[in-house]
Amino acid sequence: MNNSNMEAEISFRFLSLDKFQAYSLVREILGSTHKEDLENKCYVACVPLTQQNFEDINDYYVRQRIEIEACDIFVSVNSDSASGIVDIPLIVNRMLKYIDCKLTFSFTVA
């Protein structure tokens, strides 16, 4: 069931990159962004989880030897109401078969 008043954005996040990794990620994967986490002295990078980025995310994860605890799949839902059902795209299940990281959810009611 799909609710037209809800929108889900799915991203793959790298939660603890060094400066070189963060800047190289932005150059290597289209649509990726990063921000510095001053408290933890690292960078957090976010990549839209799409069919186009799927293999690039997986390749980067393997090439950079990222720890499984240092990444997650971030699901952000914006809704006009506090109740409803949200369809999460199958690409999330597919990514979990390759990189079995945690899921993080954010639900915002406008």
GROMACS elastic network, one bead per residue, 0.5 to 0.9 nm:
[ bonds ]
;  ai    aj funct       b0    kb
    1    85     6  0.67424   500
    1    86     6  0.75470   500
    1    87     6  0.69793   500
    2     5     6  0.89140   500
    2     6     6  0.82058   500
    2    84     6  0.87355   500
    2    85     6  0.66491   500
    2    86     6  0.61745   500
    2    87     6  0.60239   500
    3     6     6  0.56738   500
    3     7     6  0.83831   500
    3    84     6  0.68804   500
    3    85     6  0.64903   500
    3    86     6  0.66046   500
    3    87     6  0.82496   500
    4     7     6  0.75697   500
    5    78     6  0.82134   500
    5    79     6  0.57041   500
    5    80     6  0.56011   500
    5    81     6  0.75863   500
    5    84     6  0.89412   500
    6    77     6  0.66915   500
    6    78     6  0.56249   500
    6    80     6  0.67722   500
    6    81     6  0.83219   500
    6    84     6  0.82069   500
    6    85     6  0.83878   500
    6    86     6  0.68384   500
    7    76     6  0.81178   500
    7    77     6  0.55502   500
    7    78     6  0.53243   500
    7    79     6  0.65921   500
    7    86     6  0.78259   500
    8    75     6  0.65349   500
    8    76     6  0.54786   500
    8    78     6  0.65371   500
    8    79     6  0.88518   500
    8    86     6  0.74204   500
    8    87     6  0.80334   500
    8    88     6  0.72312   500
    8    89     6  0.88748   500
    9    48     6  0.79591   500
    9    49     6  0.85723   500
    9    74     6  0.80122   500
    9    75     6  0.58196   500
    9    76     6  0.51573   500
    9    77     6  0.64682   500
    9    78     6  0.85093   500
   10    47     6  0.87145   500
   10    48     6  0.61853   500
   10    49     6  0.56178   500
   10    50     6  0.81475   500
   10    73     6  0.70642   500
   10    74     6  0.57732   500
   10    76     6  0.65169   500
   10    77     6  0.88578   500
   10    88     6  0.83902   500
   10    89     6  0.83918   500
   10    92     6  0.79488   500
   11    46     6  0.62164   500
   11    47     6  0.53455   500
   11    50     6  0.82885   500
   11    72     6  0.84395   500
   11    73     6  0.57766   500
   11    74     6  0.51259   500
   11    75     6  0.66252   500
   11    76     6  0.84078   500
   12    45     6  0.83303   500
   12    46     6  0.58437   500
   12    47     6  0.51660   500
   12    48     6  0.62394   500
   12    49     6  0.57162   500
   12    57     6  0.78477   500
   12    71     6  0.73501   500
   12    72     6  0.59742   500
   12    74     6  0.60756   500
   12    75     6  0.88733   500
   13    44     6  0.70210   500
   13    45     6  0.55557   500
   13    47     6  0.62444   500
   13    48     6  0.86753   500
   13    70     6  0.83688   500
   13    71     6  0.53669   500
   13    72     6  0.53036   500
   13    73     6  0.60857   500
   13    74     6  0.67831   500
   14    17     6  0.66379   500
   14    22     6  0.88309   500
   14    34     6  0.89649   500
   14    43     6  0.81711   500
   14    44     6  0.56968   500
   14    45     6  0.50797   500
   14    46     6  0.64904   500
   14    47     6  0.83731   500
   14    61     6  0.86418   500
   14    66     6  0.81100   500
   14    70     6  0.59997   500
   14    72     6  0.68528   500
   15    42     6  0.80526   500
   15    43     6  0.68362   500
   15    45     6  0.65125   500
   15    46     6  0.85030   500
   15    69     6  0.84324   500
   15    70     6  0.50053   500
   15    71     6  0.52701   500
   15    72     6  0.75933   500
   16    37     6  0.86033   500
   16    40     6  0.82639   500
   16    41     6  0.85136   500
   16    42     6  0.53894   500
   16    43     6  0.55947   500
   16    44     6  0.57495   500
   16    45     6  0.81292   500
   16    66     6  0.86345   500
   16    70     6  0.56847   500
   16    71     6  0.77303   500
   17    20     6  0.79345   500
   17    21     6  0.56894   500
   17    22     6  0.58149   500
   17    42     6  0.55889   500
   17    44     6  0.63249   500
   17    45     6  0.74990   500
   17    66     6  0.84193   500
   17    70     6  0.83436   500
   18    21     6  0.53481   500
   18    22     6  0.61881   500
   18    23     6  0.87527   500
   18    41     6  0.82976   500
   18    42     6  0.54474   500
   18    43     6  0.59636   500
   18    44     6  0.89177   500
   19    22     6  0.51807   500
   19    23     6  0.62423   500
   19    24     6  0.85429   500
   19    36     6  0.84432   500
   19    42     6  0.71721   500
   19    43     6  0.65849   500
   20    23     6  0.53557   500
   20    24     6  0.60403   500
   20    25     6  0.84799   500
   21    24     6  0.51680   500
   21    25     6  0.59818   500
   21    26     6  0.87557   500
   21    43     6  0.85272   500
   21    64     6  0.77676   500
   22    25     6  0.52329   500
   22    26     6  0.65881   500
   22    27     6  0.89991   500
   22    33     6  0.82505   500
   22    34     6  0.62875   500
   22    35     6  0.83421   500
   22    36     6  0.89991   500
   22    42     6  0.89785   500
   22    43     6  0.62971   500
   22    44     6  0.75549   500
   22    45     6  0.64738   500
   23    26     6  0.53770   500
   23    27     6  0.66223   500
   23    28     6  0.88512   500
   23    33     6  0.88521   500
   23    34     6  0.78563   500
   24    27     6  0.51171   500
   24    28     6  0.60960   500
   24    29     6  0.86489   500
   25    28     6  0.50271   500
   25    29     6  0.59149   500
   25    30     6  0.88511   500
   25    32     6  0.70503   500
   25    33     6  0.81405   500
   25    34     6  0.85568   500
   25    45     6  0.79473   500
   25    47     6  0.89916   500
   25    60     6  0.76847   500
   26    29     6  0.57163   500
   26    30     6  0.70194   500
   26    31     6  0.74597   500
   26    32     6  0.52352   500
   26    33     6  0.59709   500
   26    34     6  0.74619   500
   26    45     6  0.83751   500
   26    47     6  0.88002   500
   27    30     6  0.73879   500
   27    32     6  0.83057   500
   28    32     6  0.85201   500
   28    56     6  0.78870   500
   28    60     6  0.84987   500
   29    32     6  0.58679   500
   29    47     6  0.75482   500
   29    53     6  0.68238   500
   29    56     6  0.64312   500
   29    57     6  0.75033   500
   29    60     6  0.87739   500
   30    47     6  0.80164   500
   30    48     6  0.86494   500
   30    52     6  0.87360   500
   30    53     6  0.72953   500
   31    46     6  0.85505   500
   31    47     6  0.63272   500
   31    48     6  0.66052   500
   31    53     6  0.87398   500
   32    45     6  0.69440   500
   32    46     6  0.55580   500
   32    48     6  0.67443   500
   33    44     6  0.84483   500
   33    45     6  0.55335   500
   33    46     6  0.53582   500
   33    47     6  0.66336   500
   34    43     6  0.64436   500
   34    44     6  0.54458   500
   34    46     6  0.61156   500
   34    47     6  0.88061   500
   35    42     6  0.87306   500
   35    43     6  0.55685   500
   35    44     6  0.54959   500
   35    45     6  0.64996   500
   35    46     6  0.88037   500
   36    39     6  0.89152   500
   36    40     6  0.88764   500
   36    41     6  0.74770   500
   36    42     6  0.60655   500
   36    44     6  0.63386   500
   36    45     6  0.87526   500
   37    40     6  0.56420   500
   37    41     6  0.57357   500
   37    42     6  0.53441   500
   37    43     6  0.54050   500
   37    44     6  0.66417   500
   38    42     6  0.67725   500
   38    43     6  0.82133   500
   39    42     6  0.81127   500
   40    43     6  0.84131   500
   46    74     6  0.88085   500
   47    50     6  0.87369   500
   47    53     6  0.78388   500
   47    57     6  0.77829   500
   48    53     6  0.72376   500
   48    54     6  0.89895   500
   49    52     6  0.82257   500
   49    53     6  0.62385   500
   49    54     6  0.63836   500
   49    57     6  0.82754   500
   49    73     6  0.82875   500
   49    91     6  0.75400   500
   49    92     6  0.78668   500
   49    95     6  0.86624   500
   50    53     6  0.52038   500
   50    54     6  0.58779   500
   50    91     6  0.73156   500
   51    54     6  0.52371   500
   51    55     6  0.79441   500
   51    91     6  0.74405   500
   52    55     6  0.74418   500
   52    56     6  0.79573   500
   53    56     6  0.51896   500
   53    57     6  0.60379   500
   53    58     6  0.86505   500
   54    57     6  0.53777   500
   54    58     6  0.64268   500
   54    59     6  0.87268   500
   54    91     6  0.83673   500
   54    95     6  0.75046   500
   55    58     6  0.50844   500
   55    59     6  0.60006   500
   55    60     6  0.84902   500
   56    59     6  0.50742   500
   56    60     6  0.60183   500
   56    61     6  0.84738   500
   57    60     6  0.51914   500
   57    61     6  0.60820   500
   57    62     6  0.86718   500
   58    61     6  0.51183   500
   58    62     6  0.62883   500
   58    63     6  0.85648   500
   58    95     6  0.82914   500
   58    98     6  0.73337   500
   58    99     6  0.74517   500
   59    62     6  0.52600   500
   59    63     6  0.59409   500
   59    64     6  0.84298   500
   60    63     6  0.50807   500
   60    64     6  0.58631   500
   60    65     6  0.81825   500
   60    66     6  0.84885   500
   61    64     6  0.55150   500
   61    65     6  0.59729   500
   61    66     6  0.54792   500
   61    67     6  0.84843   500
   61    99     6  0.84662   500
   62    65     6  0.50761   500
   62    66     6  0.68016   500
   63    66     6  0.80793   500
   66    69     6  0.83709   500
   66    70     6  0.66380   500
   66    71     6  0.77883   500
   67    70     6  0.52667   500
   67    71     6  0.73707   500
   68    71     6  0.59118   500
   68    72     6  0.81232   500
   68    99     6  0.74710   500
   68   100     6  0.73867   500
   68   101     6  0.58043   500
   68   102     6  0.84360   500
   69    72     6  0.77393   500
   69   101     6  0.69531   500
   69   102     6  0.78333   500
   70   101     6  0.85470   500
   71   101     6  0.64014   500
   71   102     6  0.74597   500
   72   100     6  0.87549   500
   72   101     6  0.53470   500
   72   102     6  0.50516   500
   72   103     6  0.56621   500
   72   104     6  0.66881   500
   73    92     6  0.76203   500
   73    95     6  0.86853   500
   73    96     6  0.86672   500
   73   101     6  0.70777   500
   73   102     6  0.64906   500
   73   104     6  0.61115   500
   73   105     6  0.84753   500
   74   102     6  0.87704   500
   74   103     6  0.60838   500
   74   105     6  0.59230   500
   74   106     6  0.77198   500
   75    88     6  0.83018   500
   75   103     6  0.74110   500
   75   104     6  0.61296   500
   75   106     6  0.62173   500
   75   107     6  0.84168   500
   76   104     6  0.83720   500
   76   105     6  0.58455   500
   76   107     6  0.60176   500
   76   108     6  0.77870   500
   77    86     6  0.79540   500
   77   105     6  0.77553   500
   77   106     6  0.60548   500
   77   108     6  0.60893   500
   77   109     6  0.84310   500
   78    81     6  0.89572   500
   78   106     6  0.84058   500
   78   107     6  0.61198   500
   78   109     6  0.60017   500
   78   110     6  0.70196   500
   79    82     6  0.69832   500
   79    83     6  0.84468   500
   79    84     6  0.86159   500
   79   107     6  0.76444   500
   79   108     6  0.61539   500
   79   110     6  0.59997   500
   80    83     6  0.89251   500
   80   108     6  0.85883   500
   80   109     6  0.56919   500
   80   110     6  0.51831   500
   81    84     6  0.74812   500
   81   109     6  0.58851   500
   81   110     6  0.71849   500
   82   107     6  0.88692   500
   82   108     6  0.83175   500
   82   109     6  0.59027   500
   82   110     6  0.87633   500
   87    90     6  0.89713   500
   88    91     6  0.83655   500
   88    92     6  0.72891   500
   89    92     6  0.60860   500
   89    93     6  0.79302   500
   90    93     6  0.53109   500
   90    94     6  0.63929   500
   90    95     6  0.87475   500
   91    95     6  0.60434   500
   91    96     6  0.85447   500
   92    95     6  0.51823   500
   92    96     6  0.62650   500
   92    97     6  0.88706   500
   93    96     6  0.51208   500
   93    97     6  0.65551   500
   94    97     6  0.53133   500
   94    98     6  0.69755   500
   94    99     6  0.88852   500
   95    98     6  0.52445   500
   95    99     6  0.58764   500
   95   100     6  0.74499   500
   95   101     6  0.88802   500
   96   101     6  0.65631   500
   96   102     6  0.86063   500
   97   100     6  0.60509   500
